[in-house]
Amino acid sequence: MTNDPAESRDPAAPAPAASPDELSRMRGMDLVRRTLEEARGAARSQGKDVGRGRSAPVRRVAGNAGRRRSWSGPGPDVRDPQLLGTATRDLAKVRGWSSKVAEGSVLGRWRVVVGDQIADHANPTGLEEGVLTVSAESTAWATQLRMVQSQLLAKIAAAVGDGVVTSLKITGPVGPSWRKGRYHIAGRGPRDTYG
């Protein structure tokens, strides 16, 4: 049993006002608790139903055929206006689109994820089953990207989440093709002379 006068007093009775000397000794949360207790006591003396602040009271709305309406309290509530990003993320989660949205964000936010220097010389071309295909503008850049492949995967995982991109397929520039049409016969290919 404690000797705290706030616990032994009747909760319906208003809290006695603190003296200025007593207030000057209180610090931090003690002062906040005392002020809140005085405000609740004043509200109770006016006949208001004051709880501990855990839940909002349920009130009946006149004219709605007995439908109940609950009011949100001072804290965040699911009925409060939400940011567009939060609302779309929740919608994607409910509909099962989270993995597709994450895959699209890798391609759409490539410059932000990997940085300007890499984005100027390499572009993502596709993402299929966790394998991100990246096309570099030169063989030198393709080699450099292969050497920092683990850092790129870590940056992508930090930006869009783990498991979205599991590996990278880095390709250099593609040479011209001599194939014309759908069919191809294996042969010696182009030579330095044509005669």
N, CA and C atoms as a LAMMPS dump frame, in Angstrom:
ITEM: TIMESTEP
0
ITEM: NUMBER OF ATOMS
585
ITEM: BOX BOUNDS ff ff ff
-5.0000000000000000e+02 5.0000000000000000e+02
-5.0000000000000000e+02 5.0000000000000000e+02
-5.0000000000000000e+02 5.0000000000000000e+02
ITEM: ATOMS id mol type element x y z
1 1 1 N 0.845 -1.168 0
2 1 2 C 0 0 0
3 1 3 C 0.893 1.235 0
4 2 1 N 0.517 2.185 -0.824
5 2 2 C 1.329 3.394 -0.928
6 2 3 C 0.662 4.516 -0.158
7 3 1 N 1.423 5.527 0.109
8 3 2 C 0.913 6.688 0.836
9 3 3 C 0.626 7.853 -0.105
10 4 1 N 0.431 7.556 -1.375
11 4 2 C 0.159 8.62 -2.341
12 4 3 C -1.266 9.124 -2.137
13 5 1 N -1.457 10.432 -1.873
14 5 2 C -2.803 10.942 -1.648
15 5 3 C -3.664 10.887 -2.892
16 6 1 N -3.064 10.855 -4.09
17 6 2 C -3.853 10.809 -5.325
18 6 3 C -4.549 9.466 -5.476
19 7 1 N -3.934 8.368 -4.957
20 7 2 C -4.542 7.049 -5.095
21 7 3 C -5.613 6.822 -4.031
22 8 1 N -5.523 7.425 -2.86
23 8 2 C -6.465 7.168 -1.778
24 8 3 C -7.711 8.039 -1.876
25 9 1 N -7.686 9.087 -2.672
26 9 2 C -8.793 10.012 -2.748
27 9 3 C -9.858 9.484 -3.703
28 10 1 N -11.092 9.943 -3.556
29 10 2 C -12.228 9.556 -4.396
30 10 3 C -11.99 10.064 -5.819
31 11 1 N -12.084 9.167 -6.853
32 11 2 C -11.809 9.606 -8.213
33 11 3 C -12.824 10.617 -8.739
34 12 1 N -14.023 10.652 -8.162
35 12 2 C -15.039 11.598 -8.633
36 12 3 C -14.815 12.994 -8.065
37 13 1 N -14.056 13.091 -6.978
38 13 2 C -13.818 14.391 -6.361
39 13 3 C -12.773 15.159 -7.154
40 14 1 N -12.904 16.463 -7.262
41 14 2 C -11.908 17.237 -7.999
42 14 3 C -10.572 17.226 -7.265
43 15 1 N -9.512 17.257 -8.059
44 15 2 C -8.172 17.24 -7.464
45 15 3 C -7.904 18.581 -6.805
46 16 1 N -7.315 18.563 -5.616
47 16 2 C -6.996 19.832 -4.976
48 16 3 C -5.902 20.547 -5.767
49 17 1 N -6.032 21.847 -5.866
50 17 2 C -5.055 22.63 -6.612
51 17 3 C -3.716 22.597 -5.89
52 18 1 N -2.658 22.508 -6.666
53 18 2 C -1.321 22.459 -6.087
54 18 3 C -0.86 23.874 -5.762
55 19 1 N -0.116 23.985 -4.675
56 19 2 C 0.413 25.291 -4.29
57 19 3 C 1.58 25.651 -5.216
58 20 1 N 1.886 26.939 -5.378
59 20 2 C 3.009 27.333 -6.239
60 20 3 C 4.33 26.733 -5.781
61 21 1 N 4.494 26.572 -4.458
62 21 2 C 5.727 25.978 -3.949
63 21 3 C 5.828 24.514 -4.361
64 22 1 N 4.684 23.809 -4.299
65 22 2 C 4.655 22.407 -4.676
66 22 3 C 4.903 22.255 -6.18
67 23 1 N 4.341 23.142 -7.007
68 23 2 C 4.539 23.092 -8.454
69 23 3 C 5.991 23.351 -8.83
70 24 1 N 6.666 24.231 -8.098
71 24 2 C 8.062 24.536 -8.427
72 24 3 C 8.98 23.353 -8.15
73 25 1 N 8.592 22.441 -7.238
74 25 2 C 9.411 21.271 -6.943
75 25 3 C 9.17 20.137 -7.939
76 26 1 N 8 20.127 -8.6
77 26 2 C 7.669 19.052 -9.54
78 26 3 C 8.419 19.259 -10.856
79 27 1 N 8.778 18.17 -11.463
80 27 2 C 9.499 18.23 -12.723
81 27 3 C 8.915 17.181 -13.677
82 28 1 N 8.992 17.442 -14.949
83 28 2 C 8.686 16.474 -16.001
84 28 3 C 7.304 15.861 -15.897
85 29 1 N 7.296 14.534 -15.876
86 29 2 C 6.05 13.785 -15.923
87 29 3 C 5.212 13.971 -14.661
88 30 1 N 5.83 14.229 -13.517
89 30 2 C 5.056 14.474 -12.301
90 30 3 C 4.19 15.718 -12.463
91 31 1 N 4.753 16.736 -13.064
92 31 2 C 4.012 17.97 -13.298
93 31 3 C 2.889 17.74 -14.304
94 32 1 N 3.163 16.962 -15.331
95 32 2 C 2.147 16.658 -16.339
96 32 3 C 1.012 15.865 -15.712
97 33 1 N 1.35 14.843 -14.922
98 33 2 C 0.316 14.03 -14.276
99 33 3 C -0.544 14.883 -13.348
100 34 1 N 0.081 15.758 -12.597
101 34 2 C -0.653 16.616 -11.657
102 34 3 C -1.603 17.544 -12.407
103 35 1 N -1.133 18.143 -13.494
104 35 2 C -1.971 19.045 -14.292
105 35 3 C -3.145 18.291 -14.903
106 36 1 N -2.877 17.092 -15.436
107 36 2 C -3.935 16.284 -16.017
108 36 3 C -4.957 15.875 -14.961
109 37 1 N -4.49 15.534 -13.795
110 37 2 C -5.384 15.156 -12.705
111 37 3 C -6.291 16.328 -12.298
112 38 1 N -5.721 17.526 -12.255
113 38 2 C -6.535 18.709 -11.925
114 38 3 C -7.576 18.981 -13.001
115 39 1 N -7.211 18.809 -14.269
116 39 2 C -8.16 19.035 -15.361
117 39 3 C -9.286 18.009 -15.316
118 40 1 N -8.96 16.764 -15.039
119 40 2 C -10.002 15.737 -14.932
120 40 3 C -10.93 16.022 -13.751
121 41 1 N -10.347 16.453 -12.655
122 41 2 C -11.165 16.778 -11.478
123 41 3 C -12.121 17.919 -11.771
124 42 1 N -11.651 18.945 -12.492
125 42 2 C -12.523 20.064 -12.851
126 42 3 C -13.634 19.599 -13.786
127 43 1 N -13.34 18.694 -14.713
128 43 2 C -14.362 18.188 -15.633
129 43 3 C -15.39 17.353 -14.885
130 44 1 N -14.929 16.537 -13.927
131 44 2 C -15.869 15.736 -13.146
132 44 3 C -16.792 16.627 -12.317
133 45 1 N -16.258 17.738 -11.789
134 45 2 C -17.095 18.63 -10.977
135 45 3 C -18.176 19.306 -11.822
136 46 1 N -17.971 19.363 -13.143
137 46 2 C -18.982 19.923 -14.045
138 46 3 C -19.952 18.851 -14.524
139 47 1 N -19.77 17.607 -14.061
140 47 2 C -20.691 16.53 -14.409
141 47 3 C -20.319 15.785 -15.671
142 48 1 N -19.124 15.995 -16.199
143 48 2 C -18.698 15.305 -17.42
144 48 3 C -18.142 13.932 -17.067
145 49 1 N -18.38 12.977 -17.982
146 49 2 C -17.873 11.625 -17.803
147 49 3 C -16.436 11.589 -18.299
148 50 1 N -15.493 11.484 -17.369
149 50 2 C -14.078 11.524 -17.717
150 50 3 C -13.467 10.179 -17.379
151 51 1 N -12.898 9.543 -18.396
152 51 2 C -12.247 8.256 -18.183
153 51 3 C -10.753 8.434 -18.024
154 52 1 N -10.036 7.357 -18.213
155 52 2 C -8.575 7.4 -18.094
156 52 3 C -7.926 7.709 -19.441
157 53 1 N -8.733 7.974 -20.497
158 53 2 C -8.181 8.33 -21.789
159 53 3 C -7.811 7.143 -22.647
160 54 1 N -8.256 5.937 -22.29
161 54 2 C -7.883 4.751 -23.05
162 54 3 C -8.779 4.556 -24.271
163 55 1 N -10.056 4.862 -24.178
164 55 2 C -10.959 4.647 -25.313
165 55 3 C -11.934 5.803 -25.411
166 56 1 N -12.438 5.984 -26.601
167 56 2 C -13.389 7.061 -26.833
168 56 3 C -14.786 6.592 -26.443
169 57 1 N -15.613 7.457 -25.884
170 57 2 C -16.972 7.049 -25.529
171 57 3 C -17.813 6.832 -26.779
172 58 1 N -18.763 5.9 -26.671
173 58 2 C -19.665 5.618 -27.781
174 58 3 C -20.92 6.454 -27.581
175 59 1 N -21.282 7.199 -28.606
176 59 2 C -22.455 8.065 -28.509
177 59 3 C -23.456 7.694 -29.582
178 60 1 N -24.697 7.845 -29.272
179 60 2 C -25.756 7.58 -30.237
180 60 3 C -26.036 8.845 -31.024
181 61 1 N -26.206 8.675 -32.308
182 61 2 C -26.499 9.809 -33.174
183 61 3 C -27.998 9.807 -33.417
184 62 1 N -28.643 10.93 -33.142
185 62 2 C -30.092 11.021 -33.316
186 62 3 C -30.443 10.969 -34.797
187 63 1 N -31.499 10.265 -35.13
188 63 2 C -31.994 10.217 -36.496
189 63 3 C -31.372 9.125 -37.347
190 64 1 N -30.486 8.321 -36.828
191 64 2 C -29.867 7.268 -37.617
192 64 3 C -30.374 5.895 -37.206
193 65 1 N -31.582 5.824 -36.732
194 65 2 C -32.256 4.572 -36.396
195 65 3 C -31.405 3.694 -35.484
196 66 1 N -30.857 4.281 -34.454
197 66 2 C -30.148 3.504 -33.447
198 66 3 C -28.729 3.125 -33.821
199 67 1 N -28.196 3.628 -34.935
200 67 2 C -26.814 3.312 -35.292
201 67 3 C -25.883 4.024 -34.323
202 68 1 N -24.868 3.306 -33.906
203 68 2 C -23.914 3.897 -32.973
204 68 3 C -22.793 4.561 -33.739
205 69 1 N -22.284 5.619 -33.173
206 69 2 C -21.162 6.31 -33.78
207 69 3 C -20.121 6.525 -32.681
208 70 1 N -18.904 6.111 -32.939
209 70 2 C -17.851 6.339 -31.952
210 70 3 C -16.965 7.467 -32.459
211 71 1 N -16.533 8.267 -31.53
212 71 2 C -15.714 9.423 -31.863
213 71 3 C -14.268 9.076 -31.645
214 72 1 N -13.427 9.553 -32.543
215 72 2 C -12.01 9.276 -32.354
216 72 3 C -11.474 10.177 -31.26
217 73 1 N -10.504 9.673 -30.561
218 73 2 C -9.91 10.426 -29.464
219 73 3 C -8.791 11.322 -29.957
220 74 1 N -7.983 11.812 -29.042
221 74 2 C -6.916 12.718 -29.44
222 74 3 C -5.762 12.009 -30.153
223 75 1 N -5.695 10.696 -30.075
224 75 2 C -4.606 9.968 -30.713
225 75 3 C -4.945 9.57 -32.136
226 76 1 N -3.997 8.964 -32.842
227 76 2 C -4.243 8.517 -34.212
228 76 3 C -5.317 7.446 -34.249
229 77 1 N -6.058 7.431 -35.335
230 77 2 C -7.163 6.501 -35.5
231 77 3 C -7.201 6.08 -36.964
232 78 1 N -7.733 4.881 -37.254
233 78 2 C -7.802 4.408 -38.634
234 78 3 C -8.745 5.254 -39.475
235 79 1 N -9.647 5.977 -38.838
236 79 2 C -10.598 6.822 -39.565
237 79 3 C -10.033 8.201 -39.873
238 80 1 N -8.867 8.518 -39.366
239 80 2 C -8.244 9.809 -39.642
240 80 3 C -7.772 9.853 -41.09
241 81 1 N -7.636 11.032 -41.672
242 81 2 C -7.083 11.131 -43.033
243 81 3 C -5.676 10.537 -43.061
244 82 1 N -5.398 9.791 -44.108
245 82 2 C -4.105 9.121 -44.243
246 82 3 C -3.33 9.733 -45.405
247 83 1 N -2.015 9.609 -45.363
248 83 2 C -1.182 10.024 -46.474
249 83 3 C -1.439 9.103 -47.657
250 84 1 N -1.302 9.627 -48.876
251 84 2 C -1.573 8.834 -50.066
252 84 3 C -0.651 7.623 -50.141
253 85 1 N 0.618 7.798 -49.796
254 85 2 C 1.555 6.681 -49.825
255 85 3 C 1.15 5.575 -48.864
256 86 1 N 0.698 5.947 -47.677
257 86 2 C 0.265 4.961 -46.687
258 86 3 C -0.985 4.238 -47.165
259 87 1 N -1.924 4.991 -47.733
260 87 2 C -3.171 4.383 -48.215
261 87 3 C -2.906 3.411 -49.364
262 88 1 N -2.035 3.789 -50.304
263 88 2 C -1.751 2.894 -51.424
264 88 3 C -0.953 1.674 -50.972
265 89 1 N -0.051 1.838 -49.998
266 89 2 C 0.694 0.69 -49.482
267 89 3 C -0.259 -0.291 -48.795
268 90 1 N -1.217 0.228 -48.021
269 90 2 C -2.201 -0.639 -47.367
270 90 3 C -3.08 -1.349 -48.394
271 91 1 N -3.493 -0.621 -49.442
272 91 2 C -4.31 -1.224 -50.49
273 91 3 C -3.544 -2.328 -51.206
274 92 1 N -2.279 -2.085 -51.528
275 92 2 C -1.465 -3.097 -52.199
276 92 3 C -1.301 -4.333 -51.323
277 93 1 N -1.149 -4.126 -50.011
278 93 2 C -0.993 -5.256 -49.098
279 93 3 C -2.28 -6.086 -49.037
280 94 1 N -3.43 -5.399 -48.964
281 94 2 C -4.709 -6.095 -48.874
282 94 3 C -4.999 -6.879 -50.149
283 95 1 N -4.695 -6.279 -51.306
284 95 2 C -4.981 -6.922 -52.599
285 95 3 C -3.926 -7.93 -53.034
286 96 1 N -2.791 -7.984 -52.321
287 96 2 C -1.739 -8.918 -52.696
288 96 3 C -0.843 -8.389 -53.801
289 97 1 N -0.763 -7.094 -53.957
290 97 2 C 0.043 -6.481 -55.012
291 97 3 C 1.41 -6.051 -54.509
292 98 1 N 1.753 -6.291 -53.286
293 98 2 C 2.981 -5.754 -52.697
294 98 3 C 4.226 -6.154 -53.476
295 99 1 N 4.305 -7.409 -53.914
296 99 2 C 5.503 -7.849 -54.632
297 99 3 C 5.622 -7.157 -55.981
298 100 1 N 4.507 -6.985 -56.689
299 100 2 C 4.537 -6.304 -57.997
300 100 3 C 4.868 -4.828 -57.838
301 101 1 N 4.349 -4.196 -56.793
302 101 2 C 4.654 -2.788 -56.54
303 101 3 C 6.136 -2.627 -56.217
304 102 1 N 6.69 -3.542 -55.428
305 102 2 C 8.113 -3.476 -55.097
306 102 3 C 8.974 -3.675 -56.339
307 103 1 N 8.566 -4.603 -57.21
308 103 2 C 9.307 -4.813 -58.45
309 103 3 C 9.26 -3.566 -59.327
310 104 1 N 8.101 -2.949 -59.423
311 104 2 C 7.974 -1.736 -60.223
312 104 3 C 8.765 -0.574 -59.645
313 105 1 N 8.877 -0.526 -58.332
314 105 2 C 9.628 0.575 -57.729
315 105 3 C 11.126 0.435 -57.969
316 106 1 N 11.623 -0.786 -58.168
317 106 2 C 13.04 -0.962 -58.511
318 106 3 C 13.314 -0.302 -59.859
319 107 1 N 12.437 -0.557 -60.821
320 107 2 C 12.633 0.006 -62.155
321 107 3 C 12.331 1.498 -62.184
322 108 1 N 11.301 1.922 -61.487
323 108 2 C 10.888 3.32 -61.51
324 108 3 C 11.788 4.246 -60.712
325 109 1 N 12.389 3.744 -59.644
326 109 2 C 13.239 4.58 -58.786
327 109 3 C 14.711 4.21 -58.916
328 110 1 N 15.125 3.713 -60.056
329 110 2 C 16.484 3.232 -60.278
330 110 3 C 17.523 4.292 -59.927
331 111 1 N 17.337 5.52 -60.4
332 111 2 C 18.308 6.59 -60.167
333 111 3 C 18.434 6.902 -58.671
334 112 1 N 17.313 6.905 -57.956
335 112 2 C 17.341 7.188 -56.522
336 112 3 C 18.003 6.042 -55.751
337 113 1 N 17.755 4.819 -56.179
338 113 2 C 18.265 3.646 -55.468
339 113 3 C 19.776 3.5 -55.632
340 114 1 N 20.283 3.586 -56.873
341 114 2 C 21.699 3.303 -57.104
342 114 3 C 22.563 4.549 -57.182
343 115 1 N 21.979 5.702 -57.367
344 115 2 C 22.759 6.933 -57.45
345 115 3 C 22.91 7.412 -58.886
346 116 1 N 23.245 8.685 -59.031
347 116 2 C 23.333 9.305 -60.352
348 116 3 C 24.461 8.739 -61.202
349 117 1 N 25.61 8.462 -60.591
350 117 2 C 26.76 8.016 -61.368
351 117 3 C 26.485 6.683 -62.06
352 118 1 N 25.928 5.73 -61.344
353 118 2 C 25.634 4.427 -61.947
354 118 3 C 24.454 4.545 -62.907
355 119 1 N 23.443 5.321 -62.533
356 119 2 C 22.259 5.453 -63.385
357 119 3 C 22.583 6.128 -64.715
358 120 1 N 23.615 6.966 -64.758
359 120 2 C 24.008 7.595 -66.02
360 120 3 C 24.604 6.598 -67.004
361 121 1 N 25.129 5.481 -66.509
362 121 2 C 25.832 4.532 -67.372
363 121 3 C 25.193 3.154 -67.447
364 122 1 N 24.133 2.904 -66.67
365 122 2 C 23.482 1.59 -66.686
366 122 3 C 21.991 1.756 -66.414
367 123 1 N 21.19 0.968 -67.114
368 123 2 C 19.732 1.029 -66.961
369 123 3 C 19.172 -0.366 -66.726
370 124 1 N 18.166 -0.49 -65.874
371 124 2 C 17.522 -1.799 -65.704
372 124 3 C 16.622 -2.063 -66.911
373 125 1 N 16.665 -3.286 -67.41
374 125 2 C 15.834 -3.622 -68.573
375 125 3 C 14.719 -4.59 -68.235
376 126 1 N 14.819 -5.295 -67.122
377 126 2 C 13.752 -6.223 -66.761
378 126 3 C 14.002 -6.858 -65.405
379 127 1 N 12.912 -7.325 -64.819
380 127 2 C 12.988 -8.021 -63.537
381 127 3 C 12.067 -9.218 -63.624
382 128 1 N 12.669 -10.404 -63.555
383 128 2 C 11.881 -11.615 -63.691
384 128 3 C 12.344 -12.647 -62.674
385 129 1 N 11.44 -13.075 -61.808
386 129 2 C 11.701 -14.085 -60.783
387 129 3 C 12.904 -13.717 -59.909
388 130 1 N 13.009 -12.441 -59.547
389 130 2 C 14.058 -11.987 -58.657
390 130 3 C 15.373 -11.662 -59.326
391 131 1 N 15.478 -11.861 -60.637
392 131 2 C 16.712 -11.571 -61.366
393 131 3 C 16.519 -10.257 -62.115
394 132 1 N 17.303 -9.248 -61.724
395 132 2 C 17.244 -7.932 -62.356
396 132 3 C 18.293 -7.882 -63.46
397 133 1 N 17.839 -7.615 -64.685
398 133 2 C 18.746 -7.481 -65.822
399 133 3 C 19.11 -6.013 -65.974
400 134 1 N 20.413 -5.742 -65.97
401 134 2 C 20.921 -4.378 -66.079
402 134 3 C 21.801 -4.303 -67.311
403 135 1 N 21.538 -3.304 -68.161
404 135 2 C 22.314 -3.106 -69.376
405 135 3 C 23.249 -1.928 -69.18
406 136 1 N 24.561 -2.193 -69.282
407 136 2 C 25.565 -1.141 -69.138
408 136 3 C 25.894 -0.569 -70.506
409 137 1 N 26.368 0.684 -70.54
410 137 2 C 26.64 1.33 -71.823
411 137 3 C 27.953 0.885 -72.451
412 138 1 N 28.844 0.291 -71.658
413 138 2 C 30.109 -0.209 -72.205
414 138 3 C 30.523 -1.451 -71.434
415 139 1 N 31.47 -2.188 -72.025
416 139 2 C 31.954 -3.385 -71.339
417 139 3 C 32.723 -3.011 -70.069
418 140 1 N 33.355 -1.843 -70.067
419 140 2 C 34.066 -1.404 -68.864
420 140 3 C 33.084 -1.167 -67.717
421 141 1 N 31.958 -0.519 -68.02
422 141 2 C 30.954 -0.293 -66.976
423 141 3 C 30.327 -1.607 -66.535
424 142 1 N 30.115 -2.526 -67.453
425 142 2 C 29.567 -3.838 -67.085
426 142 3 C 30.517 -4.546 -66.125
427 143 1 N 31.824 -4.477 -66.375
428 143 2 C 32.807 -5.093 -65.492
429 143 3 C 32.798 -4.433 -64.115
430 144 1 N 32.742 -3.105 -64.089
431 144 2 C 32.709 -2.38 -62.819
432 144 3 C 31.459 -2.747 -62.004
433 145 1 N 30.328 -2.833 -62.679
434 145 2 C 29.082 -3.178 -61.974
435 145 3 C 29.123 -4.607 -61.433
436 146 1 N 29.759 -5.506 -62.165
437 146 2 C 29.888 -6.877 -61.658
438 146 3 C 30.743 -6.915 -60.397
439 147 1 N 31.752 -6.026 -60.321
440 147 2 C 32.624 -6.012 -59.146
441 147 3 C 31.911 -5.435 -57.916
442 148 1 N 30.925 -4.545 -58.107
443 148 2 C 30.197 -3.955 -56.969
444 148 3 C 28.777 -4.509 -56.875
445 149 1 N 28.603 -5.7 -57.423
446 149 2 C 27.274 -6.311 -57.467
447 149 3 C 26.667 -6.497 -56.074
448 150 1 N 27.446 -6.907 -55.101
449 150 2 C 26.905 -7.131 -53.751
450 150 3 C 26.454 -5.813 -53.124
451 151 1 N 27.186 -4.718 -53.363
452 151 2 C 26.765 -3.419 -52.832
453 151 3 C 25.482 -2.944 -53.505
454 152 1 N 25.345 -3.2 -54.815
455 152 2 C 24.106 -2.829 -55.521
456 152 3 C 22.913 -3.595 -54.964
457 153 1 N 23.104 -4.891 -54.713
458 153 2 C 22.01 -5.694 -54.145
459 153 3 C 21.621 -5.185 -52.76
460 154 1 N 22.607 -4.766 -51.972
461 154 2 C 22.312 -4.236 -50.639
462 154 3 C 21.55 -2.917 -50.731
463 155 1 N 21.926 -2.046 -51.67
464 155 2 C 21.209 -0.782 -51.86
465 155 3 C 19.769 -1.029 -52.294
466 156 1 N 19.575 -1.961 -53.204
467 156 2 C 18.223 -2.274 -53.691
468 156 3 C 17.379 -2.861 -52.562
469 157 1 N 17.972 -3.764 -51.774
470 157 2 C 17.234 -4.37 -50.654
471 157 3 C 16.854 -3.32 -49.62
472 158 1 N 17.731 -2.346 -49.38
473 158 2 C 17.417 -1.291 -48.408
474 158 3 C 16.309 -0.378 -48.918
475 159 1 N 16.252 -0.175 -50.221
476 159 2 C 15.252 0.744 -50.784
477 159 3 C 13.881 0.11 -50.959
478 160 1 N 13.816 -1.143 -51.405
479 160 2 C 12.515 -1.738 -51.719
480 160 3 C 12.189 -2.983 -50.916
481 161 1 N 13.129 -3.478 -50.135
482 161 2 C 12.85 -4.643 -49.301
483 161 3 C 13.644 -5.865 -49.74
484 162 1 N 13.834 -6.756 -48.785
485 162 2 C 14.578 -7.992 -49.061
486 162 3 C 13.747 -8.939 -49.913
487 163 1 N 14.426 -9.709 -50.758
488 163 2 C 13.762 -10.736 -51.541
489 163 3 C 13.162 -10.263 -52.851
490 164 1 N 13.093 -8.963 -53.089
491 164 2 C 12.542 -8.479 -54.355
492 164 3 C 13.533 -8.761 -55.474
493 165 1 N 14.791 -8.402 -55.268
494 165 2 C 15.86 -8.688 -56.233
495 165 3 C 16.848 -9.606 -55.542
496 166 1 N 16.998 -10.818 -56.085
497 166 2 C 17.902 -11.789 -55.48
498 166 3 C 19.253 -11.839 -56.176
499 167 1 N 19.289 -11.505 -57.472
500 167 2 C 20.566 -11.485 -58.191
501 167 3 C 20.485 -10.504 -59.349
502 168 1 N 21.662 -10.167 -59.865
503 168 2 C 21.764 -9.237 -60.988
504 168 3 C 22.346 -9.961 -62.191
505 169 1 N 21.818 -9.64 -63.368
506 169 2 C 22.388 -10.118 -64.627
507 169 3 C 22.831 -8.865 -65.367
508 170 1 N 24.139 -8.635 -65.385
509 170 2 C 24.679 -7.405 -65.957
510 170 3 C 25.22 -7.712 -67.343
511 171 1 N 24.713 -6.967 -68.327
512 171 2 C 25.141 -7.159 -69.711
513 171 3 C 25.763 -5.879 -70.233
514 172 1 N 26.699 -6.063 -71.179
515 172 2 C 27.321 -4.921 -71.832
516 172 3 C 26.565 -4.58 -73.099
517 173 1 N 27.15 -3.728 -73.914
518 173 2 C 26.483 -3.381 -75.177
519 173 3 C 26.434 -4.602 -76.094
520 174 1 N 25.403 -4.667 -76.901
521 174 2 C 25.199 -5.799 -77.792
522 174 3 C 25.634 -5.382 -79.194
523 175 1 N 26.441 -6.237 -79.844
524 175 2 C 26.896 -5.959 -81.209
525 175 3 C 25.781 -6.182 -82.207
526 176 1 N 25.989 -5.747 -83.419
527 176 2 C 24.958 -5.924 -84.447
528 176 3 C 24.795 -7.394 -84.797
529 177 1 N 23.598 -7.759 -85.16
530 177 2 C 23.296 -9.134 -85.526
531 177 3 C 23.24 -9.241 -87.046
532 178 1 N 23.772 -10.344 -87.552
533 178 2 C 23.733 -10.573 -88.983
534 178 3 C 22.534 -11.425 -89.367
535 179 1 N 21.751 -11.812 -88.414
536 179 2 C 20.58 -12.649 -88.692
537 179 3 C 19.481 -11.813 -89.317
538 180 1 N 18.883 -12.36 -90.338
539 180 2 C 17.728 -11.735 -90.976
540 180 3 C 16.624 -12.79 -91.029
541 181 1 N 15.496 -12.491 -90.431
542 181 2 C 14.38 -13.426 -90.47
543 181 3 C 14.341 -14.332 -89.259
544 182 1 N 13.37 -15.297 -89.334
545 182 2 C 13.146 -16.174 -88.184
546 182 3 C 14.12 -17.336 -88.125
547 183 1 N 14.593 -17.805 -89.258
548 183 2 C 15.389 -19.025 -89.285
549 183 3 C 16.867 -18.706 -89.405
550 184 1 N 17.695 -19.614 -88.858
551 184 2 C 19.135 -19.401 -88.886
552 184 3 C 19.837 -20.731 -89.092
553 185 1 N 20.825 -20.723 -89.968
554 185 2 C 21.646 -21.907 -90.192
555 185 3 C 23.025 -21.588 -89.64
556 186 1 N 23.515 -22.481 -88.792
557 186 2 C 24.834 -22.255 -88.208
558 186 3 C 25.868 -22.307 -89.315
559 187 1 N 26.728 -21.326 -89.343
560 187 2 C 27.78 -21.285 -90.371
561 187 3 C 28.986 -20.601 -89.813
562 188 1 N 29.855 -20.166 -90.678
563 188 2 C 31.091 -19.551 -90.262
564 188 3 C 30.87 -18.11 -89.841
565 189 1 N 29.774 -17.483 -90.236
566 189 2 C 29.498 -16.108 -89.843
567 189 3 C 30.188 -15.122 -90.751
568 190 1 N 30.144 -13.858 -90.411
569 190 2 C 30.729 -12.821 -91.28
570 190 3 C 32.269 -12.895 -91.263
571 191 1 N 32.846 -12.584 -92.376
572 191 2 C 34.296 -12.595 -92.504
573 191 3 C 34.77 -11.204 -92.912
574 192 1 N 36.084 -11.075 -92.984
575 192 2 C 36.61 -9.764 -93.343
576 192 3 C 36.528 -9.496 -94.84
577 193 1 N 36.314 -10.533 -95.635
578 193 2 C 36.131 -10.324 -97.082
579 193 3 C 34.846 -11.011 -97.5
580 194 1 N 34.231 -10.504 -98.546
581 194 2 C 32.959 -11.074 -99.011
582 194 3 C 33.096 -11.565 -100.448
583 195 1 N 34.147 -12.165 -100.849
584 195 2 C 34.218 -12.537 -102.242
585 195 3 C 34.973 -13.753 -102.518
